[in-house]
């Protein structure tokens, strides 16, 4: 299993958007990888949230984590992390 390294940009976006390293790691390890722009990969996973988001203070039941990453020969490099909040369960 390759180690996962987070770029500085990804770390900043995770703080701003409310994602944790553990959530991103679970998402990458358990999700179905799909092609993203510029030769990168992406996947997503929905987590129970049940609290107010950091970005707008509105209550949400779910949080979807969507990392964009590169699968390098010796590691996975997370380039950025998108986070979506909702009150509807999404089938992924």
N, C-alpha and C positions, 0 to 999 in steps of 0.2 A: 504494500500500500504506500503510495507516494505521499510525502509530507505536503501540507498546504501552507503556502506563504502568502501573506496579505501585503499588497503594495501600499505605499503611503496614502495614495488617493483612495483606495478601498477602505482603509482604516478610518479616514476622515468621513467618507460617505456613510459608513456604518454608524459612527457617532451621531452625525446629523440626522440620519433617518431612523435610528433606533434599532439597529440589528446587532446581535452579539456574535462573536467568533464561533461559539458553539453551534448556533443556529445555522450559520453559513456552512460550517463543516458538515453538519448533519445533512443539509440540503445537497451539497456536492456528493457526499458519499452514498446517499440513498436515492437521488433523483435520476430521471432519464435525461441524459445529456443531449442537447440539440445545438445545431450550428447557430452562431451569432455573427455579427459583423466582423470584418477584418480578420477572419480565420480563427476567431475565438469561439468558445463554447458557453452555453448557459443552461441553467436548469432552475426549477423552482419548487418550493415546498410551502404548504400552509401550516401555520402553527396556531394553536389556541392562544388568544391574547387576553381578552376580557378585562380591559382597562382603557384609560385615555391615552391617546398617542402623544408622543413628545412633540410632534410637529404642530398639531392644531388643538390639542387638549380635548378632542372629541372621543367618546367611548366607542371602542370597536371590539367585536368578538374574535376577529381573526387578523393575523398578520402573515402576508406572503413574502417570503425572502426569495430574491432572484439574483444570484451572483453571476457575473460574467468573468470568465477565467480562461487561462491558457494551459493546455496540457503539455507541459515541457517534458523532456526525456527523464529528468530526475525529480521533478516536483510539479505541483499544480500552483499556478500563480493567479491569485484573485486580483482582477483589474479594477472592478467596481462592484457595488452591491446596490440593487434596487429594492425598495421595500414598499409594499402596498398594504393598506389597511382596509378592512371591509366588515360588514355585518352579515354577509352571505357566505356560506361554505362553498368553496370552489372545488370541483372534481379535477384533479391534476393527473 
